[in-house]
Amino acid sequence: MVEWTDFERATIQNRHSLFFFFFIHHYKTGRYFGAFGNLYNPTAIKSNPMIANHGKVVLHGLDRAVKNMDNIKEAYAELSVLHSEKLHVDPDNFRLLSDCLTIEVGARMGKDFNGEVQAAFQKFLLVVVSALGRQYH
């Protein structure tokens, strides 16, 4: 079980980000979303309603982790099985997404994204990535 400081908990529970950044900077993820249509450039990605909808799904998934910070591994058990056994998602994509989210949040927060906030955010995402990749181990 992961132990969270009050600062880490407050930092994580008060942050949101965008999913588009991941698709724009990691085109290879498009192979998992062939039914989403044109994903060949940033403009197409940003205007694609299916990408926006899936981004909401991902962010709601992160909300699940925020609401279950004391047991993210259990909260993500079904998602890990789904991504591993049914969707066959490369688990490295979880790490890439966490990196993109960190960059995006840092860019949006500017100077408020200090070392302490970044460490809390990255710790949270590391736990999420580990939980999502659990089925792969």
Secondary structure, DSSP 8 states (H G I E B T S, - for coil): -----HHHHHHHHT----SHHHHHH-GGGGGGGGGG---SSHHHHHT-HHHHHHHHHHHHHHHHHHHTTT-HHHHTHHHHHIIIIIS---THHHHHHHHHHHHHHHHHHGGG--HHHHHHHHHHHHHHHHHHTGGG-
